[in-house]
Amino acid sequence: MNSALKQYEGLLPKQILDELEEKCPASKMKKAAEMVYKEYLNSKVEAGESVGLVSAESIGEPGTQMTLNTFHFAGVAEMNVTMGLPRIIEILDARKKVSTPMMEIFLKSPYNKGKDIRKIALAIKEHKVGDIITEVAINVMESKIDIKMSKDMMHDIGVNNASVCAAIKKGMKGVNIRGSDNTVTLKLKSKDDKSLHEIYKVKEKVKDVYLKGVKGISQVLPVKRAEEFLIITAGTNLKKVLELDFVDETRVRTNDICEVADVLGIEAARSAIIDEVFKVIEAQGLNVDIRHIMLVADTMCSSGQIKGITRYGIVSEKSSVLARASFETPIKHLINASLVGEVDLLNSVVENVMLNQPVPVGTGLPGLVTKVVKGKLK
């Protein structure tokens, strides 16, 4: 390390020191280090600063400028991505079910240069029997359904009559299956007269039988970004996608934060929250310091599980009864606290505002103790 930087070891973060050494000429290193250190001290939070309040304002104010729109991928049916305020709300509420789940699947070489990209995209997409059907004929008298399938589509996704029959047998009960060439015949087992309604139910059910691909991924779109190809999907299944040998598992992304937490752990979920919120804010052309978003992500993940900023999430974990009551359903919180004799130590902002007391932040943080003796201060 440069001698001018040695004195700042332990005072400046290692990342800043490394960046200074890499980008700054040796002749200007000393002056640059002084300026960076001064800037670093100025950017640090003052003792007693209400960081939560500042973060709430810094995210909430630009949030009012956000549009309530969805982004549509041109030329692909059913591929929309929720953007703007609805997406921010979705992330911060930690919703288990995302309204438009999607993945960005990066590929290993040579596939990321475009080799077999269509074949790979089809291998990832979930295929059902309904995707390859060209014609369905119903015979009510014999309780029989004849299904004709597209040979080209079967060839593209790599299935044959035997594998289709096996998939239907596994996915459906109460039918006899017979297949020949590109036709499958289903005959209902029960000897009772089957109504047309029952036969139609079987016909619709067979369309949803899983054939091949990654479950949950309903659409795929190969796109070229910079010098490489990647695959954008509608639907998400991180665990199965990471098992595919042509996928670059270090760069796969999904917008379902709860799935990231389940598969990769809480630290990865924290990074995903920061990335997803920052991506939405950036797409809207707004400017929010990333530290505010990091604070929100830390608060959501500090318990080891993702907790949304809702009455059932992080608000329910507050130690103060009055702070919990100030958010939503106050009577419930106050009654439950009084039943068990809960004590509120009034350590935070909200409860002191409620009681008209000085708030323990900033200049209200230190306490001054004086003793009065016979009308004099001592």
Secondary structure, DSSP 4 states (H G I P E B T S, - for coil): --HHHHTTBTTB-HHHHHHHHHHS-GGGHHHHHHHHHHHHHHHSPPTT--HHHHHHHHHHHHHTT----EEE-TT-TT-EEE-HHHHHHHHHTT-SS-SS-EEEEEB-TTGGGTTTHHHHHHHHS-EEHHHHEEEEEEETTTTEEEEEE-HHHHHHHT--HHHHHHHHHHH--SEEEEEETTEEEEEE---SPPPHHHHHHHHHHHHT-EEES-TT--EEEEEEETTEEEEEEES--HHHHHT-TTB-TTT-EES-HHHHHHHH-HHHHHHHHHHHHHHHHHHTT----HHHHHHHHHHHHTTSS---SSTTTGGGG-S-HHHHHHHS-HHHHHHHHHHHT------SHHHHHHTT---SSGGGSS-----EETTEE-
